[in-house]
Amino acid sequence: MSPTTTTENTSPTRRAFLEATSVAALGTVSSSLAAKEAKPAVHPGGSDEIRVALIGCGGRGAGAAADALSVPDAAIKLYAMADIFQSQIDNKRKGLATQFKEKVDVSDDRCFVGMESYKQAIDSLRPGIDIAAFATPPAFRAAHFAYAIERGVHVFMEKPISIDGPSTRRILELADKADAKNLKVGVGLMCRHSVARRELFDRLQNGEAGELINFYGYREHGPVMPMDLYPGPPEGMSELFWQCKRFHNFIWASGGVFSDFYVHHIDEVCWMKNAWPVKAEAVGGRHFQGRVNDQNFDAYGVEWTFADGAKFFYSGRTMKDCEQKFGVFGQGSKGAFTISERGHSPAKSTIYKSQSMDKDNILWTAPQPEKSPYRIEWEDLVTAIRTNTTYNEAKRGAEASLVTAMGRFAAHTGKTVTFQQMLDCPDDLTAGVASLTDSSPAIVVANADGKYPVPMPGQFTYEYRS
């Protein structure tokens, strides 16, 4: 097995601000969803316009907004914005308005700032018509999702949408409530909307690579943030806001780099296998943290096992000046295959005639250029709203997030963990998040030396929260 290796710089963010990709043709609702027969579209007041409230205005949120505003043949406007930082709103509103002009209709009185600003943004939307788009740190997903359901608006949630057992259980319960209100819910695991990956899935399920035996994944690149951004908040910023701003670096806020970065690859593999793994074993450690003061390991190695004994091996690394590698691959009894490589888009999915992953040994490869799955996921959500088709990705998104948490948990504790044990685990990393205010104390407290608590495999049963 010799998966493609690259030394090019792979961006650690989900998508660059206002990603420059071609506009994909209007897609159909993903075949992986439990789609039912479409009902006549219902638009109270007779308006076909869909308004979007962007909640979380960092680069990831702005990218999601750009994808929403790029849906062809649809009247969509960015209508409200919310964040804990005014500067984030100002910068992203200006950038989006420059690119989309008449599609950005965010007046000053629909810019909301603070921990509870998400409620104000959602309150500005019309029930049954508009979309609340969540791109805040993952710890807030369940609280924000619950309020959107209460107010009766459709939802788009960036990944991951849960980081442990309790938050996963909350999302699963909320998914049922969303269905009961006929709300459409999209989750930012855009790989499931990739045309190339969908065809690969069909071919694998039809046996073109034989029995699916092993999978391999890699996300290895430099540190998440420059070293000089640490060790703590700048003057004038609270510790809580600092931890939200640097959410990748705190387990409570995001599940750390593991949950936030690796969930895409993990979800892709489980999709192709058409199963969730039953257990995870892992190793990991901190080697070259330098001045970085956070809670992440900088190297992870995980082995997931499926019920039939098939394995998924994953390597994650955030170290400077090391070889870079990015992609997910597999081996079937008839031949190897590439799920995606070098980036999330294009996937360049390929099946080989044998285990040799050579360009002269290709059985099938996805046509190029590929449509952007970042755009297609929004097209699918908007199509579901306009046609009133049942559409809810929350359950599958929560389960993918849980499987990701299994790997992180196994590495941080040094223990094998099963799917059910992870789901049932009572340790709640996001406990109390729903009640945070602008003046709340930080979730994680540094010690007397100014260092944040870090996982210690073998010494603790769960990851540090405080």
Beta strands, then each sheet from edge to edge (+ up, - down):
strand 1: 50-55
strand 2: 76-83
strand 3: 111-113
strand 4: 131-134
strand 5: 154-157
strand 6: 185-187
strand 7: 212-221
strand 8: 279-285
strand 9: 299-305
strand 10: 311-318
strand 11: 325-332
strand 12: 336-341
strand 13: 350-352
strand 14: 362-365
strand 15: 417-418
sheet 1: 3+ 2+ 1+ 4+ 5+ 6+
sheet 2: 14+ 13- 12+ 11- 7+ 10+ 9- 8+ 15-
end
